Amino acid sequence: MTRSSSNRRHSSAIAAAAMLLSSTGALGAQAAPSSTTPPQISVSARGEISVAPDRARVQLGVETQGKTAAAASAENNRKQTAILAALKALGIAPTQITTLGFNVSPMQRYDEKERRVVIDGYQVANIVQVVTDKMDQTGPIIDAALAAGSNRVAGLDFLVKDPSKSRDAALAQAVESARHQAEVAAKAAGGALGDLLDITVNEFDQPQPRPMMVMAMARSAADAAPPTPISEGMTSVAVSVSTRWRFIR
């Protein structure tokens, strides 16, 4: 066999294989199914439930001053001990009281004559937090602390102990709202709402404490001041969802 005859046969085999592959690829392309996505409706909704707070946090403090840090601290300790005793008399357990901070700092000023910073004394601050589930105790706690020597009410928060039931109700409300909006949208578009395809429950919004910052001067038990009025009002628990629904033409 000559070299030219062999080359002609090799070229013919390659051409035949190329035609076969081309034909197979065309058949495969014709058989591929359509990947069109059915029309969908996406809706986000939010559910919110109002609930009455059932826990209060009161932050009470004592600030004292003295020529020395030891003197200021001793005075502070005396007053704080009296405050704790007054709270105990109200039925507040030690487990309901937490020390949030104890701070000793110098009282400084700049002396123009001597051109230097001078320390005139020291200030001591002691802040405790009282937690109660008896909402009607909130005012008496503040009054008892002030009468015993507290000269600062640093904060008052109202909380919800267990928001799980309110969360479930808010979630159901959010899903119901999403379905309603999707039905309205489907009808307006000339169709009907199909099956739910996807639902995502977004992060649940915890009921936030509603702070009330107060600065108060101490008053004695002999003062005829009326009890401190406290109104906890309402707070809310919220949940949001994202949904996708099938749209039927």
TIGU-749176 format. One record per residue (C-alpha): residue number from 1; residue in three letters; x, y, z. Coordinates in steps of 0.1 Angstrom, whole numbers. Each point is the difference from the previous one (the first is absolute). Layout:
# TIGU-749176
<r><seq>NUM</seq><type>ALA</type><c1>X</c1><c2>Y</c2><c3>Z</c3></r>
...
# end
This chain:
# TIGU-749176
<r><seq>1</seq><type>MET</type><c1>0</c1><c2>0</c2><c3>0</c3></r>
<r><seq>2</seq><type>THR</type><c1>13</c1><c2>34</c2><c3>-10</c3></r>
<r><seq>3</seq><type>ARG</type><c1>5</c1><c2>28</c2><c3>26</c3></r>
<r><seq>4</seq><type>SER</type><c1>-25</c1><c2>22</c2><c3>-19</c3></r>
<r><seq>5</seq><type>SER</type><c1>-27</c1><c2>-27</c2><c3>1</c3></r>
<r><seq>6</seq><type>SER</type><c1>4</c1><c2>-4</c2><c3>38</c3></r>
<r><seq>7</seq><type>ASN</type><c1>-3</c1><c2>37</c2><c3>6</c3></r>
<r><seq>8</seq><type>ARG</type><c1>-32</c1><c2>2</c2><c3>-21</c3></r>
<r><seq>9</seq><type>ARG</type><c1>-16</c1><c2>-28</c2><c3>21</c3></r>
<r><seq>10</seq><type>HIS</type><c1>11</c1><c2>16</c2><c3>33</c3></r>
<r><seq>11</seq><type>SER</type><c1>-15</c1><c2>34</c2><c3>-11</c3></r>
<r><seq>12</seq><type>SER</type><c1>-33</c1><c2>-17</c2><c3>-9</c3></r>
<r><seq>13</seq><type>ALA</type><c1>-3</c1><c2>-17</c2><c3>34</c3></r>
<r><seq>14</seq><type>ILE</type><c1>5</c1><c2>33</c2><c3>18</c3></r>
<r><seq>15</seq><type>ALA</type><c1>-26</c1><c2>17</c2><c3>-21</c3></r>
<r><seq>16</seq><type>ALA</type><c1>-25</c1><c2>-28</c2><c3>7</c3></r>
<r><seq>17</seq><type>ALA</type><c1>6</c1><c2>3</c2><c3>37</c3></r>
<r><seq>18</seq><type>ALA</type><c1>-5</c1><c2>37</c2><c3>0</c3></r>
<r><seq>19</seq><type>MET</type><c1>-33</c1><c2>-3</c2><c3>-19</c3></r>
<r><seq>20</seq><type>LEU</type><c1>-12</c1><c2>-26</c2><c3>26</c3></r>
<r><seq>21</seq><type>LEU</type><c1>9</c1><c2>22</c2><c3>30</c3></r>
<r><seq>22</seq><type>SER</type><c1>-17</c1><c2>30</c2><c3>-17</c3></r>
<r><seq>23</seq><type>SER</type><c1>-31</c1><c2>-20</c2><c3>-6</c3></r>
<r><seq>24</seq><type>THR</type><c1>-1</c1><c2>-14</c2><c3>36</c3></r>
<r><seq>25</seq><type>GLY</type><c1>4</c1><c2>35</c2><c3>14</c3></r>
<r><seq>26</seq><type>ALA</type><c1>-29</c1><c2>13</c2><c3>-21</c3></r>
<r><seq>27</seq><type>LEU</type><c1>-22</c1><c2>-28</c2><c3>12</c3></r>
<r><seq>28</seq><type>GLY</type><c1>10</c1><c2>7</c2><c3>36</c3></r>
<r><seq>29</seq><type>ALA</type><c1>-8</c1><c2>37</c2><c3>-3</c3></r>
<r><seq>30</seq><type>GLN</type><c1>-34</c1><c2>-8</c2><c3>-15</c3></r>
<r><seq>31</seq><type>ALA</type><c1>-8</c1><c2>-24</c2><c3>29</c3></r>
<r><seq>32</seq><type>ALA</type><c1>9</c1><c2>25</c2><c3>28</c3></r>
<r><seq>33</seq><type>PRO</type><c1>-30</c1><c2>9</c2><c3>21</c3></r>
<r><seq>34</seq><type>SER</type><c1>-11</c1><c2>36</c2><c3>4</c3></r>
<r><seq>35</seq><type>SER</type><c1>12</c1><c2>18</c2><c3>32</c3></r>
<r><seq>36</seq><type>THR</type><c1>-25</c1><c2>28</c2><c3>2</c3></r>
<r><seq>37</seq><type>THR</type><c1>-9</c1><c2>9</c2><c3>36</c3></r>
<r><seq>38</seq><type>PRO</type><c1>-37</c1><c2>1</c2><c3>7</c3></r>
<r><seq>39</seq><type>PRO</type><c1>-13</c1><c2>35</c2><c3>10</c3></r>
<r><seq>40</seq><type>GLN</type><c1>3</c1><c2>7</c2><c3>38</c3></r>
<r><seq>41</seq><type>ILE</type><c1>-11</c1><c2>26</c2><c3>25</c3></r>
<r><seq>42</seq><type>SER</type><c1>24</c1><c2>11</c2><c3>27</c3></r>
<r><seq>43</seq><type>VAL</type><c1>-14</c1><c2>17</c2><c3>31</c3></r>
<r><seq>44</seq><type>SER</type><c1>15</c1><c2>11</c2><c3>34</c3></r>
<r><seq>45</seq><type>ALA</type><c1>-22</c1><c2>7</c2><c3>30</c3></r>
<r><seq>46</seq><type>ARG</type><c1>3</c1><c2>9</c2><c3>37</c3></r>
<r><seq>47</seq><type>GLY</type><c1>-20</c1><c2>-10</c2><c3>30</c3></r>
<r><seq>48</seq><type>GLU</type><c1>0</c1><c2>20</c2><c3>32</c3></r>
<r><seq>49</seq><type>ILE</type><c1>-17</c1><c2>-8</c2><c3>33</c3></r>
<r><seq>50</seq><type>SER</type><c1>-3</c1><c2>25</c2><c3>29</c3></r>
<r><seq>51</seq><type>VAL</type><c1>6</c1><c2>-15</c2><c3>34</c3></r>
<r><seq>52</seq><type>ALA</type><c1>2</c1><c2>14</c2><c3>36</c3></r>
<r><seq>53</seq><type>PRO</type><c1>34</c1><c2>-1</c2><c3>16</c3></r>
<r><seq>54</seq><type>ASP</type><c1>3</c1><c2>-24</c2><c3>30</c3></r>
<r><seq>55</seq><type>ARG</type><c1>35</c1><c2>8</c2><c3>13</c3></r>
<r><seq>56</seq><type>ALA</type><c1>17</c1><c2>32</c2><c3>11</c3></r>
<r><seq>57</seq><type>ARG</type><c1>37</c1><c2>8</c2><c3>4</c3></r>
<r><seq>58</seq><type>VAL</type><c1>9</c1><c2>29</c2><c3>22</c3></r>
<r><seq>59</seq><type>GLN</type><c1>36</c1><c2>13</c2><c3>2</c3></r>
<r><seq>60</seq><type>LEU</type><c1>7</c1><c2>19</c2><c3>32</c3></r>
<r><seq>61</seq><type>GLY</type><c1>32</c1><c2>17</c2><c3>11</c3></r>
<r><seq>62</seq><type>VAL</type><c1>18</c1><c2>18</c2><c3>27</c3></r>
<r><seq>63</seq><type>GLU</type><c1>26</c1><c2>27</c2><c3>-7</c3></r>
<r><seq>64</seq><type>THR</type><c1>22</c1><c2>13</c2><c3>28</c3></r>
<r><seq>65</seq><type>GLN</type><c1>29</c1><c2>23</c2><c3>3</c3></r>
<r><seq>66</seq><type>GLY</type><c1>29</c1><c2>3</c2><c3>25</c3></r>
<r><seq>67</seq><type>LYS</type><c1>34</c1><c2>15</c2><c3>5</c3></r>
<r><seq>68</seq><type>THR</type><c1>15</c1><c2>-35</c2><c3>-4</c3></r>
<r><seq>69</seq><type>ALA</type><c1>-11</c1><c2>-30</c2><c3>-20</c3></r>
<r><seq>70</seq><type>ALA</type><c1>-4</c1><c2>-20</c2><c3>33</c3></r>
<r><seq>71</seq><type>ALA</type><c1>-23</c1><c2>27</c2><c3>15</c3></r>
<r><seq>72</seq><type>ALA</type><c1>-22</c1><c2>2</c2><c3>-31</c3></r>
<r><seq>73</seq><type>SER</type><c1>-1</c1><c2>-38</c2><c3>-2</c3></r>
<r><seq>74</seq><type>ALA</type><c1>-9</c1><c2>-4</c2><c3>37</c3></r>
<r><seq>75</seq><type>GLU</type><c1>-29</c1><c2>24</c2><c3>-4</c3></r>
<r><seq>76</seq><type>ASN</type><c1>-12</c1><c2>-17</c2><c3>-31</c3></r>
<r><seq>77</seq><type>ASN</type><c1>1</c1><c2>-34</c2><c3>17</c3></r>
<r><seq>78</seq><type>ARG</type><c1>-20</c1><c2>13</c2><c3>29</c3></r>
<r><seq>79</seq><type>LYS</type><c1>-28</c1><c2>13</c2><c3>-23</c3></r>
<r><seq>80</seq><type>GLN</type><c1>0</c1><c2>-30</c2><c3>-23</c3></r>
<r><seq>81</seq><type>THR</type><c1>-4</c1><c2>-23</c2><c3>30</c3></r>
<r><seq>82</seq><type>ALA</type><c1>-30</c1><c2>20</c2><c3>11</c3></r>
<r><seq>83</seq><type>ILE</type><c1>-15</c1><c2>-2</c2><c3>-35</c3></r>
<r><seq>84</seq><type>LEU</type><c1>4</c1><c2>-37</c2><c3>-1</c3></r>
<r><seq>85</seq><type>ALA</type><c1>-17</c1><c2>-4</c2><c3>34</c3></r>
<r><seq>86</seq><type>ALA</type><c1>-29</c1><c2>22</c2><c3>-12</c3></r>
<r><seq>87</seq><type>LEU</type><c1>-4</c1><c2>-22</c2><c3>-31</c3></r>
<r><seq>88</seq><type>LYS</type><c1>1</c1><c2>-32</c2><c3>21</c3></r>
<r><seq>89</seq><type>ALA</type><c1>-28</c1><c2>15</c2><c3>21</c3></r>
<r><seq>90</seq><type>LEU</type><c1>-21</c1><c2>2</c2><c3>-31</c3></r>
<r><seq>91</seq><type>GLY</type><c1>5</c1><c2>-37</c2><c3>-6</c3></r>
<r><seq>92</seq><type>ILE</type><c1>27</c1><c2>3</c2><c3>-27</c3></r>
<r><seq>93</seq><type>ALA</type><c1>22</c1><c2>-31</c2><c3>1</c3></r>
<r><seq>94</seq><type>PRO</type><c1>38</c1><c2>3</c2><c3>-4</c3></r>
<r><seq>95</seq><type>THR</type><c1>-2</c1><c2>-20</c2><c3>-33</c3></r>
<r><seq>96</seq><type>GLN</type><c1>-21</c1><c2>29</c2><c3>-14</c3></r>
<r><seq>97</seq><type>ILE</type><c1>28</c1><c2>25</c2><c3>6</c3></r>
<r><seq>98</seq><type>THR</type><c1>32</c1><c2>3</c2><c3>-21</c3></r>
<r><seq>99</seq><type>THR</type><c1>29</c1><c2>25</c2><c3>3</c3></r>
<r><seq>100</seq><type>LEU</type><c1>5</c1><c2>16</c2><c3>-34</c3></r>
<r><seq>101</seq><type>GLY</type><c1>29</c1><c2>22</c2><c3>9</c3></r>
<r><seq>102</seq><type>PHE</type><c1>23</c1><c2>13</c2><c3>27</c3></r>
<r><seq>103</seq><type>ASN</type><c1>21</c1><c2>30</c2><c3>-10</c3></r>
<r><seq>104</seq><type>VAL</type><c1>26</c1><c2>21</c2><c3>19</c3></r>
<r><seq>105</seq><type>SER</type><c1>12</c1><c2>31</c2><c3>-18</c3></r>
<r><seq>106</seq><type>PRO</type><c1>19</c1><c2>32</c2><c3>10</c3></r>
<r><seq>107</seq><type>MET</type><c1>-17</c1><c2>34</c2><c3>-2</c3></r>
<r><seq>108</seq><type>GLN</type><c1>25</c1><c2>20</c2><c3>-20</c3></r>
<r><seq>109</seq><type>ARG</type><c1>3</c1><c2>36</c2><c3>-10</c3></r>
<r><seq>110</seq><type>TYR</type><c1>27</c1><c2>21</c2><c3>-16</c3></r>
<r><seq>111</seq><type>ASP</type><c1>16</c1><c2>26</c2><c3>22</c3></r>
<r><seq>112</seq><type>GLU</type><c1>8</c1><c2>31</c2><c3>-20</c3></r>
<r><seq>113</seq><type>LYS</type><c1>23</c1><c2>14</c2><c3>26</c3></r>
<r><seq>114</seq><type>GLU</type><c1>21</c1><c2>-31</c2><c3>3</c3></r>
<r><seq>115</seq><type>ARG</type><c1>-6</c1><c2>-11</c2><c3>-36</c3></r>
<r><seq>116</seq><type>ARG</type><c1>-6</c1><c2>-36</c2><c3>9</c3></r>
<r><seq>117</seq><type>VAL</type><c1>-28</c1><c2>-25</c2><c3>6</c3></r>
<r><seq>118</seq><type>VAL</type><c1>-11</c1><c2>-1</c2><c3>36</c3></r>
<r><seq>119</seq><type>ILE</type><c1>-20</c1><c2>-27</c2><c3>17</c3></r>
<r><seq>120</seq><type>ASP</type><c1>-26</c1><c2>14</c2><c3>24</c3></r>
<r><seq>121</seq><type>GLY</type><c1>-14</c1><c2>-33</c2><c3>11</c3></r>
<r><seq>122</seq><type>TYR</type><c1>-15</c1><c2>-33</c2><c3>-12</c3></r>
<r><seq>123</seq><type>GLN</type><c1>-34</c1><c2>-11</c2><c3>-12</c3></r>
<r><seq>124</seq><type>VAL</type><c1>-14</c1><c2>-35</c2><c3>4</c3></r>
<r><seq>125</seq><type>ALA</type><c1>-29</c1><c2>-14</c2><c3>-20</c3></r>
<r><seq>126</seq><type>ASN</type><c1>-18</c1><c2>-33</c2><c3>7</c3></r>
<r><seq>127</seq><type>ILE</type><c1>-28</c1><c2>-11</c2><c3>-23</c3></r>
<r><seq>128</seq><type>VAL</type><c1>-22</c1><c2>-30</c2><c3>6</c3></r>
<r><seq>129</seq><type>GLN</type><c1>-28</c1><c2>-15</c2><c3>-21</c3></r>
<r><seq>130</seq><type>VAL</type><c1>-32</c1><c2>-13</c2><c3>15</c3></r>
<r><seq>131</seq><type>VAL</type><c1>-23</c1><c2>-24</c2><c3>-20</c3></r>
<r><seq>132</seq><type>THR</type><c1>-36</c1><c2>-6</c2><c3>10</c3></r>
<r><seq>133</seq><type>ASP</type><c1>-29</c1><c2>-19</c2><c3>-16</c3></r>
<r><seq>134</seq><type>LYS</type><c1>-24</c1><c2>19</c2><c3>22</c3></r>
<r><seq>135</seq><type>MET</type><c1>-7</c1><c2>31</c2><c3>-21</c3></r>
<r><seq>136</seq><type>ASP</type><c1>-17</c1><c2>18</c2><c3>29</c3></r>
<r><seq>137</seq><type>GLN</type><c1>33</c1><c2>-2</c2><c3>20</c3></r>
<r><seq>138</seq><type>THR</type><c1>19</c1><c2>22</c2><c3>-25</c3></r>
<r><seq>139</seq><type>GLY</type><c1>-11</c1><c2>33</c2><c3>16</c3></r>
<r><seq>140</seq><type>PRO</type><c1>5</c1><c2>-12</c2><c3>36</c3></r>
<r><seq>141</seq><type>ILE</type><c1>35</c1><c2>-13</c2><c3>-9</c3></r>
<r><seq>142</seq><type>ILE</type><c1>11</c1><c2>35</c2><c3>-12</c3></r>
<r><seq>143</seq><type>ASP</type><c1>-16</c1><c2>18</c2><c3>30</c3></r>
<r><seq>144</seq><type>ALA</type><c1>16</c1><c2>-24</c2><c3>25</c3></r>
<r><seq>145</seq><type>ALA</type><c1>34</c1><c2>4</c2><c3>-16</c3></r>
<r><seq>146</seq><type>LEU</type><c1>-2</c1><c2>38</c2><c3>-1</c3></r>
<r><seq>147</seq><type>ALA</type><c1>-11</c1><c2>1</c2><c3>37</c3></r>
<r><seq>148</seq><type>ALA</type><c1>29</c1><c2>-22</c2><c3>10</c3></r>
<r><seq>149</seq><type>GLY</type><c1>26</c1><c2>22</c2><c3>-17</c3></r>
<r><seq>150</seq><type>SER</type><c1>1</c1><c2>-6</c2><c3>-37</c3></r>
<r><seq>151</seq><type>ASN</type><c1>5</c1><c2>32</c2><c3>-20</c3></r>
<r><seq>152</seq><type>ARG</type><c1>-1</c1><c2>-14</c2><c3>-35</c3></r>
<r><seq>153</seq><type>VAL</type><c1>-26</c1><c2>-21</c2><c3>-19</c3></r>
<r><seq>154</seq><type>ALA</type><c1>21</c1><c2>-9</c2><c3>-31</c3></r>
<r><seq>155</seq><type>GLY</type><c1>-27</c1><c2>-19</c2><c3>-20</c3></r>
<r><seq>156</seq><type>LEU</type><c1>-33</c1><c2>-17</c2><c3>-1</c3></r>
<r><seq>157</seq><type>ASP</type><c1>-8</c1><c2>-27</c2><c3>-26</c3></r>
<r><seq>158</seq><type>PHE</type><c1>-32</c1><c2>-19</c2><c3>-6</c3></r>
<r><seq>159</seq><type>LEU</type><c1>3</c1><c2>-35</c2><c3>-15</c3></r>
<r><seq>160</seq><type>VAL</type><c1>-19</c1><c2>-31</c2><c3>-11</c3></r>
<r><seq>161</seq><type>LYS</type><c1>12</c1><c2>-32</c2><c3>18</c3></r>
<r><seq>162</seq><type>ASP</type><c1>-13</c1><c2>-25</c2><c3>-25</c3></r>
<r><seq>163</seq><type>PRO</type><c1>-8</c1><c2>14</c2><c3>-35</c3></r>
<r><seq>164</seq><type>SER</type><c1>-5</c1><c2>-35</c2><c3>-16</c3></r>
<r><seq>165</seq><type>LYS</type><c1>-38</c1><c2>1</c2><c3>-1</c3></r>
<r><seq>166</seq><type>SER</type><c1>-1</c1><c2>35</c2><c3>-13</c3></r>
<r><seq>167</seq><type>ARG</type><c1>27</c1><c2>-10</c2><c3>-26</c3></r>
<r><seq>168</seq><type>ASP</type><c1>-22</c1><c2>-29</c2><c3>-13</c3></r>
<r><seq>169</seq><type>ALA</type><c1>-30</c1><c2>23</c2><c3>-3</c3></r>
<r><seq>170</seq><type>ALA</type><c1>21</c1><c2>26</c2><c3>-19</c3></r>
<r><seq>171</seq><type>LEU</type><c1>14</c1><c2>-27</c2><c3>-23</c3></r>
<r><seq>172</seq><type>ALA</type><c1>-35</c1><c2>-13</c2><c3>-9</c3></r>
<r><seq>173</seq><type>GLN</type><c1>-11</c1><c2>36</c2><c3>-6</c3></r>
<r><seq>174</seq><type>ALA</type><c1>29</c1><c2>6</c2><c3>-23</c3></r>
<r><seq>175</seq><type>VAL</type><c1>-7</c1><c2>-31</c2><c3>-21</c3></r>
<r><seq>176</seq><type>GLU</type><c1>-37</c1><c2>8</c2><c3>-3</c3></r>
<r><seq>177</seq><type>SER</type><c1>9</c1><c2>35</c2><c3>-11</c3></r>
<r><seq>178</seq><type>ALA</type><c1>24</c1><c2>-13</c2><c3>-26</c3></r>
<r><seq>179</seq><type>ARG</type><c1>-26</c1><c2>-24</c2><c3>-14</c3></r>
<r><seq>180</seq><type>HIS</type><c1>-26</c1><c2>27</c2><c3>-2</c3></r>
<r><seq>181</seq><type>GLN</type><c1>24</c1><c2>24</c2><c3>-18</c3></r>
<r><seq>182</seq><type>ALA</type><c1>9</c1><c2>-28</c2><c3>-25</c3></r>
<r><seq>183</seq><type>GLU</type><c1>-36</c1><c2>-8</c2><c3>-7</c3></r>
<r><seq>184</seq><type>VAL</type><c1>-8</c1><c2>37</c2><c3>-7</c3></r>
<r><seq>185</seq><type>ALA</type><c1>30</c1><c2>3</c2><c3>-23</c3></r>
<r><seq>186</seq><type>ALA</type><c1>-9</c1><c2>-32</c2><c3>-19</c3></r>
<r><seq>187</seq><type>LYS</type><c1>-36</c1><c2>11</c2><c3>-5</c3></r>
<r><seq>188</seq><type>ALA</type><c1>12</c1><c2>35</c2><c3>-12</c3></r>
<r><seq>189</seq><type>ALA</type><c1>23</c1><c2>-17</c2><c3>-25</c3></r>
<r><seq>190</seq><type>GLY</type><c1>-29</c1><c2>-19</c2><c3>-15</c3></r>
<r><seq>191</seq><type>GLY</type><c1>8</c1><c2>-34</c2><c3>16</c3></r>
<r><seq>192</seq><type>ALA</type><c1>-3</c1><c2>-20</c2><c3>32</c3></r>
<r><seq>193</seq><type>LEU</type><c1>24</c1><c2>-9</c2><c3>28</c3></r>
<r><seq>194</seq><type>GLY</type><c1>16</c1><c2>-34</c2><c3>-1</c3></r>
<r><seq>195</seq><type>ASP</type><c1>19</c1><c2>-20</c2><c3>26</c3></r>
<r><seq>196</seq><type>LEU</type><c1>25</c1><c2>14</c2><c3>24</c3></r>
<r><seq>197</seq><type>LEU</type><c1>35</c1><c2>-6</c2><c3>-14</c3></r>
<r><seq>198</seq><type>ASP</type><c1>23</c1><c2>14</c2><c3>27</c3></r>
<r><seq>199</seq><type>ILE</type><c1>-3</c1><c2>18</c2><c3>33</c3></r>
<r><seq>200</seq><type>THR</type><c1>28</c1><c2>15</c2><c3>21</c3></r>
<r><seq>201</seq><type>VAL</type><c1>-5</c1><c2>12</c2><c3>36</c3></r>
<r><seq>202</seq><type>ASN</type><c1>22</c1><c2>30</c2><c3>5</c3></r>
<r><seq>203</seq><type>GLU</type><c1>17</c1><c2>8</c2><c3>33</c3></r>
<r><seq>204</seq><type>PHE</type><c1>-25</c1><c2>5</c2><c3>27</c3></r>
<r><seq>205</seq><type>ASP</type><c1>-1</c1><c2>35</c2><c3>15</c3></r>
<r><seq>206</seq><type>GLN</type><c1>4</c1><c2>-3</c2><c3>38</c3></r>
<r><seq>207</seq><type>PRO</type><c1>-21</c1><c2>24</c2><c3>20</c3></r>
<r><seq>208</seq><type>GLN</type><c1>25</c1><c2>27</c2><c3>9</c3></r>
<r><seq>209</seq><type>PRO</type><c1>2</c1><c2>15</c2><c3>35</c3></r>
<r><seq>210</seq><type>ARG</type><c1>-14</c1><c2>35</c2><c3>2</c3></r>
<r><seq>211</seq><type>PRO</type><c1>25</c1><c2>19</c2><c3>20</c3></r>
<r><seq>212</seq><type>MET</type><c1>-9</c1><c2>29</c2><c3>22</c3></r>
<r><seq>213</seq><type>MET</type><c1>31</c1><c2>18</c2><c3>12</c3></r>
<r><seq>214</seq><type>VAL</type><c1>-5</c1><c2>19</c2><c3>33</c3></r>
<r><seq>215</seq><type>MET</type><c1>23</c1><c2>20</c2><c3>22</c3></r>
<r><seq>216</seq><type>ALA</type><c1>-14</c1><c2>4</c2><c3>35</c3></r>
<r><seq>217</seq><type>MET</type><c1>11</c1><c2>15</c2><c3>33</c3></r>
<r><seq>218</seq><type>ALA</type><c1>-4</c1><c2>-20</c2><c3>32</c3></r>
<r><seq>219</seq><type>ARG</type><c1>-29</c1><c2>8</c2><c3>23</c3></r>
<r><seq>220</seq><type>SER</type><c1>-6</c1><c2>-11</c2><c3>35</c3></r>
<r><seq>221</seq><type>ALA</type><c1>-28</c1><c2>-23</c2><c3>12</c3></r>
<r><seq>222</seq><type>ALA</type><c1>-15</c1><c2>31</c2><c3>18</c3></r>
<r><seq>223</seq><type>ASP</type><c1>-7</c1><c2>17</c2><c3>-33</c3></r>
<r><seq>224</seq><type>ALA</type><c1>-37</c1><c2>2</c2><c3>-9</c3></r>
<r><seq>225</seq><type>ALA</type><c1>7</c1><c2>-5</c2><c3>-37</c3></r>
<r><seq>226</seq><type>PRO</type><c1>-26</c1><c2>-22</c2><c3>-18</c3></r>
<r><seq>227</seq><type>PRO</type><c1>11</c1><c2>-35</c2><c3>-12</c3></r>
<r><seq>228</seq><type>THR</type><c1>19</c1><c2>0</c2><c3>-33</c3></r>
<r><seq>229</seq><type>PRO</type><c1>-26</c1><c2>-7</c2><c3>-28</c3></r>
<r><seq>230</seq><type>ILE</type><c1>11</c1><c2>-27</c2><c3>-25</c3></r>
<r><seq>231</seq><type>SER</type><c1>-18</c1><c2>-9</c2><c3>-32</c3></r>
<r><seq>232</seq><type>GLU</type><c1>15</c1><c2>-29</c2><c3>-20</c3></r>
<r><seq>233</seq><type>GLY</type><c1>-23</c1><c2>4</c2><c3>-30</c3></r>
<r><seq>234</seq><type>MET</type><c1>2</c1><c2>-26</c2><c3>-28</c3></r>
<r><seq>235</seq><type>THR</type><c1>28</c1><c2>-14</c2><c3>-21</c3></r>
<r><seq>236</seq><type>SER</type><c1>-1</c1><c2>-21</c2><c3>-32</c3></r>
<r><seq>237</seq><type>VAL</type><c1>13</c1><c2>-33</c2><c3>-14</c3></r>
<r><seq>238</seq><type>ALA</type><c1>5</c1><c2>-1</c2><c3>-38</c3></r>
<r><seq>239</seq><type>VAL</type><c1>9</c1><c2>-26</c2><c3>-26</c3></r>
<r><seq>240</seq><type>SER</type><c1>5</c1><c2>5</c2><c3>-38</c3></r>
<r><seq>241</seq><type>VAL</type><c1>-2</c1><c2>-27</c2><c3>-28</c3></r>
<r><seq>242</seq><type>SER</type><c1>10</c1><c2>-2</c2><c3>-36</c3></r>
<r><seq>243</seq><type>THR</type><c1>-22</c1><c2>-22</c2><c3>-23</c3></r>
<r><seq>244</seq><type>ARG</type><c1>-2</c1><c2>-12</c2><c3>-36</c3></r>
<r><seq>245</seq><type>TRP</type><c1>-32</c1><c2>-13</c2><c3>-16</c3></r>
<r><seq>246</seq><type>ARG</type><c1>-9</c1><c2>-16</c2><c3>-33</c3></r>
<r><seq>247</seq><type>PHE</type><c1>-20</c1><c2>22</c2><c3>-23</c3></r>
<r><seq>248</seq><type>ILE</type><c1>-27</c1><c2>-17</c2><c3>-21</c3></r>
<r><seq>249</seq><type>ARG</type><c1>-10</c1><c2>18</c2><c3>-32</c3></r>
# end
